[in-house]
């Protein structure tokens, strides 16, 4: 099967989580070169794509970053995404010296509590006029 996302950089996120959506708003604003695309993990296109590349299992509490054929999750995904935003956000890459399990422990703690702390939407975000072409299905 042909990969329709070849060469792209896609952030897969929980579409109903308010913290996640605010993070996507931030990324949309700071990604001046418009290199990043976004897809809700609840969307059919995300589910089909992640199954196609055999990324199992995936859960809605884990950010997944697809970067030109490579998959990154959790804290590593966050650091890789920050690298595309330019300075000062790209400077967060220095945090990669912290061992992944320790970074992911913090990530998991926040992910586990995010809905209780920040709430959730009733529905996933939909592309608007400004984000059409950057938010996938």
TORGUBA-504882 format. One record per residue: residue in one letter; x, y, z of N, C-alpha, C in turn. Coordinates in pm, whole numbers, plus 50000, padded with zeros to 5 digits. Layout:
REM TORGUBA-504882
aXYZXYZXYZ;...
***
This chain:
REM TORGUBA-504882
x500844988250000500005000050000500885012550000;x500505022349923501255034749911500975043450033;x502045049150087501925057850203501585072050156;x500345076850181499975090350136500665101350216;x501315097850326501945107750413503465107750401;x503985100950302505445100050285506055114050280;x507125115750357507835128550359507205139150448;x506115135850515505455145850598505815144250745;x505475154450819505675154750963504295156551025;x503815145951093502445146051143502435143651293;x501735152251364501545150951508500175144651529;x500155132651588498905125951622498625128751770;x497435133851799497115138551934495695134551972;x495405135152103494075132452153493175144252118;x492225141952030491385152751979490365158352075;x490085151552186489105156752281489755163052404;x491025160652426491755165852542492005180952523;x491585188852620491775203352611493255207052615;x494045200652701495485203352705496115200252569;x495745189152511496295185152381495925195352274;x494665199652272494225209352173494895222852192;x495115226852315495845239452338497285238152290;x497845226352307499205223852257499235224852105;x498215219652039498135220451893497965234951850;x497145242651922497015256951892498365263751899;x499145260552002500485266152019501375262351900;x501355249651863502185245051751501765251651620;x500485252951597500005259551475500515273951469;x500545280651582500995294551589502505295751572;x503265286751633504725287951635505425281151517;x504745272551445505325265951329505215275251209;x506065285451206505995295851103506215290450962;x506995279950950507255274150818506175264250776;x505215261850863504075253050836504495239250788;x505475233650858505965220250823505155209250889;x504525212451003503815202251079502355201151036;x501875188851032500455186051011499965178851135;x498655178151151498075173051274496905163951244;x496765153451326495625144351312495215139451449;x493925139951474493385134751598493505119551598;x493935114051710494035099451721492685092751705;x491595100051729490265094451715489785094151570;x490505100751481490055101451341490315088351268;x489485086051171489615073951089490935073951013;x491345085550963492605086150888493795082750977;x493785087451102494885084151195494895069251226;x493725063851256493635049651288494125041151172;x493675044251052494095036550934495585037950909;x496105050050920497525052250894498385045050996;x498055046251124498865039851228498795024551217;x497665019351176497595004851151498435000951031;x498385009150928499145006550806500635005650833;x501135014450918502575014150947502865005051065;x501834997851106501954987751211502464993451342;x501965005151376502325010851506501235006951604;x501444995751670500474990351767501164988251898;x500544988752009499254995552021499465010452036;x498455017852008498515032152035497325035652122;x497525045252207496425049452293496285064452284;x495155069252324494855083552314495635092052413;x496345085652507497125093752602498595094852560;x498895090752438500265091352389500345099552261;x501145110052264501395117652142502305109252053;x502005109251926502805101951828503245111951722;x504515111951691505045120951589505625112551477;x505035114051361505515107251240506385117351166;x507655114351152508595123651090509295116650974;x508725118650855509325113050733509675098350745;x508715090450794508905076050801509325070750937;x509705079451028510095075151162508985078651260;x508845070351363507825072451465508495075651598;x508005086251663508465089951796507235091251884;x507365087452011506235088452103506665095452233;x505655099452306505805105352439506805116852441;x507715116952538508625128352556509565130152437;x509945119252374510825120452256510095127552144;x508815124352127508005131152025507945146152054;x507715149752179507625163852217508925171152184;x510055165052216511345171452189511615172552039;x511255162251964511445162751817510575173551755;x509335174651801508425184851750508975198751781;x509455200851903510005213851941511155217851849;x511895208051802513015210851712512585217551582;x511335215751541510835221851418510305235951439;x510285240651561509725253851589510785264951587;x512035261251580513085271251583513365275951725;x514355284751736514765289851866513685298951921;x513375298752048514055292052158513555277752184;x512475273752116511865260652144512775249052107;x513545250652003514465239951962515535237352068;x515755246952156516745245152263516315234452363;x515035230852363514565220252452515185206752416;x515805205852299516465193352259517535189252360;x518075198852432519085195652534518515186152640;x517205186252657516575177352755516685162652714;x517085160152592517235146152548518395139252621;x519225146952692520285140552772519715133552894;x518495137452933517805130453043517355116852988;x517595106253060517205092953010515715092452974;x515415085952862514055084852813513055079752915;x513385069252990512415064353089512045074953194;x512985083253233512695093753330511815104553267;x512155108753144511325118453073509915112953054;x509835100153015508525094152990507725092253118;x508385090553231507665089753357506895102653381;x507565114053361506895126953376505785128453273;x506075124753148505065125453042503835117253082;x504065104753126502965095853163502145101453279;x502815107653375502115113553490501155124653442;x501645133253355500805143953302499695138053216;x500025128553130499035122453041497925115653121;x498305109053228497325101853311496325111553376;x496765123653407495925133253479495365144553394;x495715144953267495395156453184493905159253173;x493085149053161491645151353147491035156453277;x491525151553388491035156153519491465170553544;x492715173853508493245187153533492695197753436;x492595194153309492265203953205490895202053142;x490335189953153489025187253096489115181752954;x487935179552898487885174452760486705180452687;x486815180152556485745184852468484775173352443;x483605176852396482635166552360482955160352224;x483615168052139483955163152005485385166951971;x485925160251871487285163451823487265176651748;x488415183051743488535195651670488415193051521;x487845202451453487695201651308488515213051247;x489025210751126489775221551061488875233551035;x489425245351054488695257451016489405263350896;x488995275150855489585281350737491085283050748;x491565286350868492985288650891493805275850893;x493195264950940493965252450958493685242050849;x492845245150752492585235650644493905232150575;x494095219150556495335214350495496405210850597;x496245215950719497225212650824496645202650922;x495335202250934494685192251019494075181750928;x494515169550947494125158350861492955151050924;x491925148950846490765140850881490425139851019;
***
